[in-house]
């Protein structure tokens, strides 16, 4: 009897782990990979998709902002550690040494972003100065697409990229509204370790941080339209 109970108990943990894994893979993960995005937005071709045409996967998030694109764009164009931050959880970013600070207002000096500009994700003093991406596409009131420095070098000589891209796309939604659609495309041909860390850490972490970012941009852009 004791052996039977012990055998039964030893099966419980694997069963619970398997059930939790299935719930994540088939329920939670599909939800957070396309949080806020419509079926059309998730399947649409967006600016920046062609940079890495063989991306191993992508995630698309979106939010409706009660302000026109030209009122949302100023918040997008000033992202960066050395500018307005990323409007997310700075205490988490700063725990790993990013030295991030979010701006709660539009700064005129940060409104000029050009193709080829560096967008810092953390202070250049840390991370061997590699916490950065490059503005590969800048279309005022429409799109900002970031690529890795290595891919930027390839793009400059007419080659396709092979690494991560991050796009911010503004779509007019009628009646002075905007759909802010973001898309992160994964590197091409990832290895087993890259796949494991992506599934287990980077995808959920990106969702948590980007969701906060989108909600904050929505609040800032909408608050700006309110009469003082």
Residue, then its C-alpha position, 0 to 999 in steps of 0.5 A: x500500500x505504501x509503495x502504491x501511494x508513493x508511486x502515485x505521488x511521484x506521478x503528480x508533479x510531472x503531471x502538473x508540470x505537463x499541464x502547466x506547460x500545455x496551458x502556457x504553450x496553447x493558451x497563455x503564449x498565443x495570447x501574449x504573442x498577439x496582445x491587443x492585435x487584431x487578426x488582420x494586424x497580426x498577419x499584416x506586412x508591416x514596415x521593417x518585415x523585409x529587413x530579416x525576411x527569414x525571421x524565426x518568428x514574430x510577435x505583434x502587439x497593438x493598442x488604440x490611442x484616442x489621439x491622431x498619429x501626429x500626436x503619438x509620434x513625438x512620444x515614439x521618436x524620443x524613445x531611448x535611454x539617452x532620451x525619453x526612456x521606454x515608458x516601461x518599468x524603470x525599476x526593472x531596467x535599472x536593476x540591471x544597470x540601464x540607468x533609465x529615466x522615463x520622460x513625462x513630456x515631449x522634449x523638442x530637442x529629441x524630436x529629430x530622429x534620422x535613419x542610422x541614429x543609435x537608439x540606446x537601451x542602456x547606458x553606454x557605460x555598461x554592457x560593453x556599450x552594446x545595449x543599442x539598436x539602429x534606426x533603420x526606418x524613420x517615417x514621420x507619423x507612421x513608422x520607426x523600425x530598429x535593427x541591430x548594429x550588425x544588420x544595419x551594416x548589412x543593410x547599408x550594402x544591400x544585404x538582408x539582415x539576420x537578427x532581431x528587428x523592432x517596429x513601431x507603426x502608427x495607423x490612423x483609426x478614424x475620428x482622431x484615433x491611432x492604432x499603435x502596432x508594435x512588432x518584434x521579429x526574431x533572429x533567423x536560424x536560432x540554435x536550440x539554446x536561443x529557442x529555449x531562452x526565447x520561449x522561457x524568458x525573452x518572450x514573456x519578459x518582452x510582453x511585460x515590458x512592452x505592454x507597460x510601454x504601450x499603456x504609458x504611451x496611450x496615457x501620455x498622448x491622450x492626457x496631452x489632448x485634454x484641456x488644461 
